[in-house]
Amino acid sequence: MKPLYSAEEMRALDKRAIEEARIPGLVLMENAGLKTFQIILEKTGGAAGMPVSVLCGKGNNGGDGFVVARHLQNHGAQVRVHLFAPIDAVSGDARAMLDAWMGMGGDLVDDVGDEQSMKDLAEDLADSEIVIDALLGTGLESEVRGAMADAIEMMNDTPGMIFALDIPSGISADTGHVMGTAVQADITCTYGGMKPGHWIEPGRAHCGEMFEIEISLPFEMLDAHQGSTYLLTPEDVWPGLFHRLPDAHKGNFGHLLAIAGSHGKSGAGVLASRAAHRIGAGLVTLAIPRGLESVVAPQSVETMTELLTENDEGGYGKGAGARLLEAASSCTAVLIGPGIPTDAASGEAVLELMKKCELPLVIDADGLNLLAKNSISPGKLASEQIVVTPHPGEMSRLSGFTTQEVQADRVGV
């Protein structure tokens, strides 16, 4: 799995690289800008003669922008930098890169924000084939307002290709939330490591194509990172699922008990069992009320069924909990929840299984609602390997946060 770094974690890694590994911050900044420039050349086919607008803030994200501007101009592009601060407000490594830009005679408009400078910016953006967003980066903590917000809206209307440095300005690196307004980038080049905001919507939709750039942070420091947020990629999953030896058989690839489907929601059971087969489960048994057999069996002929007695409400009848535990005893994993009956007796049967079953569990949908209704944390169940798959409403019921709070910080909650 791929680690995702919060803004604070990435700042700490940068600081360690500078203070402990003694890698100058200027080296990190130069690497970021140079490798971004190389991607720009790759994506545009060469920058010679192209009009380019680079929008910079006063911080290190702006410093990265000055580096990109310098390399683009060196290769024949017609570059103008628009700095949203007075020159004297830029300090540290960013100031060194600004001085290098001015030292090579780079075109600079500073203290952008008044009516005339914003008008000039709009004209430049309209003519630019390449636009570099180096306004805010990952340090954003409040909504974008004023001239920067107006500039972001202008960028989004430009016909040029937009390259965002580290993360599109206006996107929270930690939550993916749009902080007032945000750049809609065509390409995002992120430095050192991906952030949650690159992958959580709506941030993901604002990033366009993404490139992760290695800027010389020591791999040992990156590998030692013990964060709480990781990205599960196809490379983590597919090789193990689909590697099959010539003499392998279905018994080598696990047996799933799927507790899914009920009257009116039989399709949930069918789809869940089909999905299990599709990803490579050797055997799948679908536990359903007995009356659904004639509906479900023809739609998933490769799936075995565990038929449970029905009560007067169409849910699980007497002894269903024990029957589910017995069925689970011959399986290697259990799926609980999609479309299961929601009456009290059925809930008791499913809870009995969840409290006693030590197999790996995937809990979804009404399985999660059942836990929330009974104030049971997944961590209190017998299994030590549990995957929960809540949508925002289910996460709200599980966590006690409102749906709006969940959506605002899907990692933090």
Summary of the structure (lengths in Angstrom):
residues: 413
radius of gyration: 27.4
end to end distance: 20.7
largest distance: 84.2
contacts: 1435
relative contact order: 0.09
helix: 46%
strand: 17%
